[in-house]
Amino acid sequence: MSEPAFWSRRGLTATALRPAAAIYGTVAARRMRQAPDYWPPIPVICVGNFTSGGEGKTPTAIALAEIARGLGRRPGFLTRGYGGTEAGPVLVAGRLADPARVGDEPCLLARVAPTVVSANRPNGARMLAENDVDLIIMDDGFQNPHLGKDLSLAVTDAEVGLRNRLVLPAGPLRAPLKVQLRFADALVLVGEGPAQAGLLRLAARAGKRVLRAHLVPIDSDRWKQGKLFAFAGIGRPDKFFAALERAGGRFAGRNAFPDHHQFTEAEARVLLGHADAGPIRLVTTEKDHVRLQNATGALANLRDRTEVFSVRMEFEAPSEVAAMIRRTAEEVRDGRSRKRSAVGR
């Protein structure tokens, strides 16, 4: 689903939904305070966010895995697999994975490190620990209380921030902000924008460390040639379009679809028609393209004719991130971090 426009302000619709938000927030806060059901024998780093929507969790998780590898760790990913039908736990098989079954994001993660999809996070963590993994990186699950977390990073976008700072359904917050801040060890502030100053003040008041990061295009020069027709079915398609434009892309057109959208044959023919109308290059995101990897018919033609705009997350101070990972692993090894019970936080 697309994010409703009223989440960006405290207007009449948001105000009318505040009683429902109060109920939702109370339940969500109580759930977050539950004691974990299971602490794995290996460290768990959670990459989550305060809001519903795409903030860059998956690229952040991949960047953490790469830094962890540089420290000699063997990271693995744990994810719910949103958009797929598999409840798991199941080990995702790299490029042979079926996105319809496990979701698009796990297919991308599995190209980097062992990845388990599991609705039950403790069972997924057990499976990862049995697959020669010595560090678990959770993509999402910040509000899920069932698996113990040794380090929790909340990814925030400097362009849009926390919008109206209200809880679902009145706003985008998954739980009351004050409660969520207690469980975050640091904020990952992605990019620059109008919400940046407010997020920095919020982190300072809460005494939280801020890790600055940026989404950087891979091979950006290739997008300066010719006209592009861009399409995306992600949390914030406008973010993708803007990044492509900053890389020099000139648009013949663009089309935004809902997050995790499953493209149809009819949609594929329309998109292919745009390319056939002139010397126009089709381009989409990695997440969208991976959903086409097992396609047939017009969808397979769309896959083969569409280029991928790839990005990576880069931390401004990777050594600081590496130090946090190293310290977390040492605390788990020495039995120091598991004293942080969720009860009473």
C-alpha positions as CSV (number, residue, x, y, z in Angstrom):
1,M,0.0,0.0,0.0
2,S,1.1,3.6,-0.6
3,E,1.6,5.9,2.4
4,P,-1.4,8.1,3.1
5,A,-0.8,11.8,2.6
6,F,-2.3,12.8,6.0
7,W,0.7,11.0,7.7
8,S,2.8,14.1,6.8
9,R,0.7,16.5,8.9
10,R,-1.6,16.7,11.9
11,G,-4.8,17.5,10.1
12,L,-8.4,16.5,10.6
13,T,-8.0,12.9,9.4
14,A,-5.1,12.3,11.7
15,T,-6.9,13.9,14.6
16,A,-10.0,11.8,14.0
17,L,-7.8,8.6,14.1
18,R,-6.0,9.5,17.4
19,P,-8.3,7.4,19.6
20,A,-7.6,4.4,17.5
21,A,-3.9,5.3,17.5
22,A,-4.0,5.5,21.3
23,I,-5.3,1.9,21.5
24,Y,-2.8,0.6,19.0
25,G,0.1,2.4,20.7
26,T,-0.8,1.0,24.1
27,V,-0.8,-2.5,22.8
28,A,2.4,-2.0,20.8
29,A,4.2,-0.5,23.8
30,R,3.1,-3.3,26.0
31,R,4.3,-5.9,23.5
32,M,7.7,-4.2,23.1
33,R,8.3,-4.4,26.8
34,Q,7.8,-8.2,26.9
35,A,10.9,-10.2,27.9
36,P,12.4,-12.1,25.0
37,D,11.5,-15.7,24.6
38,Y,15.0,-16.7,23.3
39,W,18.5,-15.4,23.4
40,P,20.7,-17.0,20.7
41,P,24.2,-18.2,21.5
42,I,25.5,-15.6,19.0
43,P,25.1,-11.8,18.8
44,V,21.9,-10.3,17.3
45,I,22.0,-6.9,15.6
46,C,18.6,-5.6,14.7
47,V,18.1,-3.1,11.8
48,G,14.7,-1.6,12.2
49,N,12.9,1.7,12.0
50,F,10.3,3.7,14.0
51,T,7.8,4.0,11.2
52,S,5.9,1.9,8.6
53,G,7.6,2.4,5.3
54,G,10.9,2.2,3.4
55,E,13.8,3.9,5.2
56,G,16.7,1.8,3.9
57,K,16.8,-1.1,6.3
58,T,17.9,-3.7,3.7
59,P,20.8,-1.7,2.3
60,T,21.8,-0.9,5.9
61,A,21.7,-4.6,6.8
62,I,23.9,-5.5,3.8
63,A,26.4,-2.7,4.7
64,L,26.6,-4.1,8.3
65,A,27.3,-7.6,7.0
66,E,30.1,-6.3,4.8
67,I,31.7,-4.4,7.8
68,A,31.2,-7.5,10.0
69,R,33.0,-9.7,7.4
70,G,35.9,-7.2,7.5
71,L,36.2,-8.1,11.2
72,G,36.4,-11.8,10.5
73,R,32.7,-12.5,11.4
74,R,30.4,-14.9,9.5
75,P,27.1,-12.9,9.4
76,G,23.7,-14.2,8.4
77,F,20.4,-12.4,7.8
78,L,17.1,-13.1,9.6
79,T,13.9,-11.6,8.1
80,R,10.2,-12.0,8.1
81,G,10.0,-12.2,4.3
82,Y,7.3,-9.6,3.8
83,G,5.4,-10.1,0.5
84,G,6.1,-13.9,0.3
85,T,4.0,-16.9,1.3
86,E,6.6,-18.8,3.3
87,A,6.2,-18.7,7.1
88,G,9.4,-20.7,7.6
89,P,11.9,-21.1,9.0
90,V,13.5,-21.7,5.6
91,L,17.0,-21.1,4.3
92,V,16.9,-18.9,1.2
93,A,18.9,-20.4,-1.7
94,G,20.7,-17.4,-3.2
95,R,19.9,-16.5,-6.8
96,L,17.6,-19.6,-7.1
97,A,15.2,-18.3,-4.5
98,D,11.6,-17.7,-5.4
99,P,10.5,-14.1,-4.5
100,A,6.9,-15.1,-4.6
101,R,7.6,-17.6,-1.9
102,V,10.1,-15.8,0.4
103,G,9.7,-12.1,-0.6
104,D,11.9,-9.8,-2.6
105,E,14.2,-8.5,0.1
106,P,15.3,-12.0,1.3
107,C,16.3,-12.8,-2.3
108,L,18.6,-9.8,-2.3
109,L,20.0,-10.6,1.2
110,A,20.7,-14.2,0.2
111,R,23.1,-13.0,-2.5
112,V,25.3,-11.5,0.3
113,A,25.1,-14.0,3.2
114,P,23.1,-17.0,4.5
115,T,19.5,-15.8,4.9
116,V,16.6,-17.3,6.8
117,V,13.0,-16.3,6.4
118,S,10.9,-17.0,9.5
119,A,7.7,-15.5,11.0
120,N,8.9,-17.0,14.3
121,R,12.1,-15.1,14.9
122,P,13.5,-17.4,17.6
123,N,13.1,-20.5,15.3
124,G,14.8,-18.6,12.5
125,A,17.7,-17.6,14.7
126,R,18.2,-21.2,15.7
127,M,18.4,-22.2,12.1
128,L,21.0,-19.5,11.3
129,A,23.1,-20.6,14.3
130,E,23.2,-24.1,12.8
131,N,24.4,-22.8,9.4
132,D,27.9,-21.7,10.4
133,V,26.8,-18.1,11.2
134,D,28.3,-16.3,14.2
135,L,26.4,-13.0,13.9
136,I,22.7,-12.5,13.2
137,I,21.6,-9.4,11.4
138,M,17.8,-8.9,11.6
139,D,16.3,-7.0,8.7
140,D,13.3,-5.5,10.5
141,G,11.8,-6.8,13.7
142,F,12.7,-3.9,15.9
143,Q,9.2,-4.0,17.5
144,N,9.1,-7.8,17.8
145,P,9.9,-8.8,21.4
146,H,10.4,-12.5,21.0
147,L,14.0,-12.6,20.0
148,G,16.6,-11.0,22.3
149,K,18.6,-8.2,20.6
150,D,22.1,-7.2,21.6
151,L,22.3,-4.1,19.4
152,S,19.3,-2.3,17.9
153,L,19.8,0.3,15.1
154,A,16.8,2.5,14.0
155,V,17.1,3.7,10.4
156,T,15.7,7.1,9.8
157,D,15.4,9.2,6.6
158,A,16.6,12.8,6.8
159,E,14.3,13.8,4.0
160,V,10.9,12.7,5.5
161,G,11.8,12.0,9.1
162,L,8.9,10.8,11.3
163,R,6.2,12.7,9.5
164,N,3.5,13.8,12.0
165,R,5.0,11.6,14.8
166,L,1.7,9.9,15.5
167,V,1.1,6.2,15.9
168,L,-0.7,4.0,13.4
169,P,-3.3,4.6,12.0
170,A,-3.1,8.3,12.6
171,G,0.5,8.4,11.6
172,P,3.4,6.2,10.5
173,L,4.9,5.3,14.0
174,R,4.7,1.6,14.8
175,A,4.6,2.3,18.5
176,P,4.9,5.4,20.7
177,L,8.1,7.2,19.9
178,K,9.2,7.5,23.6
179,V,8.9,3.8,24.0
180,Q,10.7,3.0,20.8
181,L,13.6,5.3,21.6
182,R,14.3,3.4,24.8
183,F,15.0,0.2,22.8
184,A,17.2,1.9,20.1
185,D,20.9,1.9,20.8
186,A,21.6,4.3,17.9
187,L,19.9,6.0,15.0
188,V,21.2,5.5,11.4
189,L,20.4,8.8,9.7
190,V,20.3,8.3,6.0
191,G,21.0,11.2,3.6
192,E,20.3,14.9,4.1
193,G,17.1,16.8,4.1
194,P,14.5,19.0,5.9
195,A,13.9,16.4,8.7
196,Q,17.6,16.2,9.5
197,A,17.8,18.9,12.2
198,G,14.7,17.5,14.0
199,L,16.1,14.0,14.1
200,L,19.5,15.2,15.4
201,R,17.7,17.1,18.2
202,L,15.6,14.0,19.0
203,A,18.7,11.8,19.2
204,A,20.5,14.3,21.4
205,R,17.6,14.7,23.9
206,A,17.3,10.9,24.1
207,G,21.1,10.4,24.5
208,K,21.3,8.3,21.4
209,R,24.3,8.0,19.1
210,V,23.8,9.0,15.5
211,L,25.4,7.1,12.6
212,R,25.4,9.1,9.4
213,A,24.9,7.1,6.1
214,H,24.2,7.7,2.5
215,L,22.7,5.7,-0.3
216,V,25.2,5.8,-3.2
217,P,24.5,4.7,-6.8
218,I,26.7,2.0,-8.2
219,D,28.1,2.9,-11.6
220,S,26.2,6.2,-11.7
221,D,27.7,7.4,-15.0
222,R,25.7,4.9,-17.1
223,W,22.4,6.8,-16.4
224,K,23.5,10.0,-18.1
225,Q,22.9,8.6,-21.6
226,G,19.5,8.6,-23.3
227,K,16.0,8.9,-22.0
228,L,14.7,6.7,-19.2
229,F,11.3,5.3,-18.3
230,A,11.6,4.5,-14.6
231,F,9.1,2.3,-12.6
232,A,9.2,1.1,-9.0
233,G,7.0,-0.7,-6.5
234,I,8.8,0.1,-3.2
235,G,7.9,2.0,0.0
236,R,8.9,5.3,-1.5
237,P,9.1,5.3,-5.3
238,D,9.8,9.1,-5.3
239,K,13.0,8.5,-3.4
240,F,14.2,6.1,-6.2
241,F,13.2,8.6,-8.9
242,A,15.0,11.4,-7.2
243,A,18.2,9.4,-6.8
244,L,18.1,8.4,-10.4
245,E,17.7,12.0,-11.4
246,R,20.6,13.1,-9.2
247,A,22.7,10.5,-11.0
248,G,22.0,12.3,-14.3
249,G,19.0,10.4,-15.5
250,R,16.6,12.2,-17.9
251,F,13.0,10.9,-17.8
252,A,10.7,10.1,-20.6
253,G,8.3,9.0,-18.0
254,R,7.9,7.2,-14.6
255,N,5.4,4.9,-13.0
256,A,5.0,4.3,-9.2
257,F,3.4,1.1,-7.9
258,P,2.5,0.0,-4.3
259,D,5.3,-1.5,-2.2
260,H,6.2,-5.2,-3.0
261,H,3.9,-5.0,-6.1
262,Q,3.5,-8.1,-8.1
263,F,3.6,-7.0,-11.7
264,T,1.0,-8.3,-14.2
265,E,1.3,-9.3,-17.8
266,A,-0.9,-6.3,-18.8
267,E,1.4,-3.9,-16.8
268,A,4.4,-5.5,-18.4
269,R,3.0,-4.8,-21.9
270,V,2.3,-1.2,-21.0
271,L,5.8,-0.7,-19.7
272,L,7.3,-2.4,-22.8
273,G,5.2,-0.1,-25.0
274,H,6.9,2.9,-23.5
275,A,10.3,1.6,-24.5
276,D,9.1,0.7,-27.9
277,A,7.7,4.2,-28.5
278,G,11.2,5.5,-28.9
279,P,14.9,5.0,-27.9
280,I,13.9,4.7,-24.3
281,R,15.6,2.6,-21.6
282,L,13.5,0.9,-18.9
283,V,15.0,1.1,-15.4
284,T,13.8,-0.1,-12.0
285,T,15.1,-1.0,-8.5
286,E,16.9,-4.1,-7.4
287,K,13.9,-5.1,-5.3
288,D,11.5,-4.7,-8.3
289,H,13.8,-6.6,-10.7
290,V,14.3,-9.5,-8.4
291,R,10.5,-10.1,-8.3
292,L,10.7,-10.7,-12.1
293,Q,13.5,-13.2,-11.9
294,N,11.3,-16.3,-12.4
295,A,8.8,-14.6,-14.8
296,T,7.5,-15.9,-18.1
297,G,5.8,-14.3,-21.1
298,A,5.7,-10.5,-21.2
299,L,7.0,-10.3,-17.7
300,A,10.1,-12.2,-18.7
301,N,10.5,-9.8,-21.6
302,L,10.2,-6.9,-19.2
303,R,12.8,-8.4,-16.9
304,D,15.3,-8.9,-19.8
305,R,14.8,-5.4,-21.2
306,T,14.9,-3.5,-17.9
307,E,18.1,-2.2,-16.4
308,V,18.7,-2.1,-12.6
309,F,19.6,1.1,-10.7
310,S,21.7,-0.4,-7.9
311,V,22.6,1.5,-4.8
312,R,24.7,0.7,-1.7
313,M,24.6,2.2,1.8
314,E,27.8,3.9,2.9
315,F,28.5,4.9,6.5
316,E,30.4,8.1,7.0
317,A,32.3,6.6,9.8
318,P,32.5,2.8,9.1
319,S,35.2,2.4,11.7
320,E,32.7,3.6,14.4
321,V,30.2,1.0,13.1
322,A,32.9,-1.7,13.2
323,A,33.8,-0.8,16.8
324,M,30.1,-1.2,17.8
325,I,29.9,-4.6,16.1
326,R,33.2,-5.7,17.7
327,R,32.1,-4.5,21.2
328,T,28.7,-6.2,20.9
329,A,30.3,-9.5,20.0
330,E,32.7,-9.2,22.9
331,E,29.9,-8.5,25.3
332,V,28.0,-11.5,24.1
333,R,31.1,-13.7,24.4
334,D,31.7,-12.5,27.9
335,G,28.1,-12.8,28.9
336,R,27.6,-9.1,29.6
337,S,24.9,-7.9,27.2
338,R,22.2,-10.4,28.0
339,K,21.5,-8.7,31.3
340,R,19.5,-6.1,29.4
341,S,16.0,-7.5,29.8
342,A,13.2,-5.8,27.9
343,V,11.1,-5.8,31.1
344,G,10.9,-2.3,32.7
345,R,12.7,-0.5,29.8
